[in-house]
Amino acid sequence: MPADEQGKTIEVVNEAGNDTDDLMEDFIAIITSLGARLYGPGRSKRKTEKIVAQLKDNNG
């Protein structure tokens, strides 16, 4: 049964302009979180920045 038949609506709050950008942001968030668990918050940020730079070099 569709949402409108149930009296409900779906509201998109944060539309992604580009699917690739949205996926990249999610990927960076995951890498940052996992890195913080492995290396600690400070070192994780540096490692994440290094990974992001390498990904941008490979895609650009």
KATAMO-V680386 format. One record per residue. RES is the residue in one letter. OMEGA is omega in radians with two decimals (NA if undefined). Layout:
# KATAMO-V680386
res->RES omega->OMEGA
res->RES omega->OMEGA
This chain:
# KATAMO-V680386
res->M omega->-3.14
res->P omega->-3.09
res->A omega->-3.10
res->D omega->3.07
res->E omega->3.12
res->Q omega->-3.12
res->G omega->-3.13
res->K omega->3.06
res->T omega->3.09
res->I omega->-3.14
res->E omega->3.12
res->V omega->-3.06
res->V omega->-3.05
res->N omega->3.14
res->E omega->3.08
res->A omega->3.12
res->G omega->-3.08
res->N omega->-3.11
res->D omega->-3.13
res->T omega->3.13
res->D omega->-3.13
res->D omega->3.12
res->L omega->3.14
res->M omega->3.11
res->E omega->3.11
res->D omega->3.14
res->F omega->3.13
res->I omega->3.12
res->A omega->3.13
res->I omega->3.14
res->I omega->3.13
res->T omega->-3.13
res->S omega->3.14
res->L omega->3.12
res->G omega->3.13
res->A omega->3.11
res->R omega->-3.09
res->L omega->-2.95
res->Y omega->-3.02
res->G omega->-3.01
res->P omega->-3.08
res->G omega->-3.12
res->R omega->3.13
res->S omega->-3.13
res->K omega->3.13
res->R omega->3.13
res->K omega->3.13
res->T omega->3.12
res->E omega->3.12
res->K omega->3.13
res->I omega->3.14
res->V omega->3.12
res->A omega->3.12
res->Q omega->3.11
res->L omega->3.13
res->K omega->3.11
res->D omega->-3.13
res->N omega->-3.12
res->N omega->-3.04
res->G omega->NA
